[in-house]
Amino acid sequence: MLFRFLRHWRSSYAGIPKAIWLLALINLVNRLGSMVIVFITIYLTKELHFSIREAGYVMGFFGAGALTGAFVGGKLTDRFGYYHVQLWSLVANGIMLILLLPIREFWLMCAAVFVMSLTGDVFRPANSVAIARNSAPENRTRSISLMRMAFNMGWTISPAVGGLLVATLGWKWLFWVDGLTCIAAALTLRWLMPPKPADDSHQAVEHQDTAPAVASPYRDRTFLWFVLLTMLNAVVFMQLLWTVPVFWKDGYHWTEAQIGLMSAVNGLLVFLIEMPLVHRLEGRRPQLDYARIGLIMYIVAYLSFVTPLGASAAALSFIVFISFGEMFVMPFSSNYVYGRSSGRKQGQYMALYTMAYSVANILAPLFGTQVIAAWGYSTLWYLLAVLAAVTWLGFWFLGKKTNTVPVVVPAQEGIPGATAESVSPTVS
């Protein structure tokens, strides 16, 4: 059984273009430093002594910066190409993370977190377009999963390291390490994928907009409903970042190191299981069917906290179910966007999809912290389960309306005879 799993795990990586592997490596370097996000709510409440409501407002500014960054990132990608947007976003975000360290005043912290989030999320539409440009129809969902695997490998390591840094050396090292790893990711991008002069065929890809109808996502009603449901789904999932660590601190009285280690289980599970799972499931059912399966797992995850299980068992149950839910929701819903945007204004589709998560970054901490302050943690878990159920129904209705199986178009559509590997991954 183990041998069969390992063989399937290895085969799930076959055929993925070299450019995607390089982009995944850059994302890994970046995410190895994703420590501040895990601990920032605890940092604000325990180190800076902000109230839970004030921390929620600060994280609302984080979401507003993410929303603005996604919109700006889409525009910049269309104008300057995905390569340079990724590069300078990483550099700017690293600098902003370090500059957060001396800030103690509430409104200044709100402004700084806004700018930090903006510079970070400019990266996301550009990175999505890079994936689309350098993957083929038969491997696109797996390319998405490989990128997520790199993200989750970093997520496995960074919370544990971040918790140990705080416990042993203090908070300042958290910000310095996170900022320097962002800059290191930019240097890795420059070193492994140096920019090349754009050629005519690439320009045809970058600025292609041939769809005669519903070319813009803002006129695509089906996609707008999908974006709304994605935002609701993200509000549910993102409590893993914003309120669950605080619950483990307040309710279970765990240390930062314990919180970091439990959070790392999420990344470890996704790293080990997502690629073979996607390889097994891809193309068998419509993408939205898999998203609904993931939402059911979200419901079970949050209800784990209101069962009679002990602290460790409840936390582990939550992590297992939220991780499997993520594996079903994220890669397949992302591939839905790639397929939907084919032949249309792809950069704008990617930006709007990213903005759904950015809006969720505003609403999730505000929703979570305000419910906790008013009614307590148990009420929050029940409300999240209800919200996940509502989102499940939305995807069910949307799936009945579209009723399509996964369809994606080559990244080089419009270039006769081109393949994903025939266009340089470094052109922008």
Helices and strands as residue ranges (DSSP letters): H 2-11, H 18-31, H 36-42, I 43-47, H 52-80, H 82-99, H 106-121, H 123-133, G 137-139, H 140-168, H 172-192, H 200-206, G 217-219, H 221-237, H 239-242, H 244-250, H 256-281, H 287-303, G 304-306, H 311-341, H 346-375, H 377-402, G 420-422
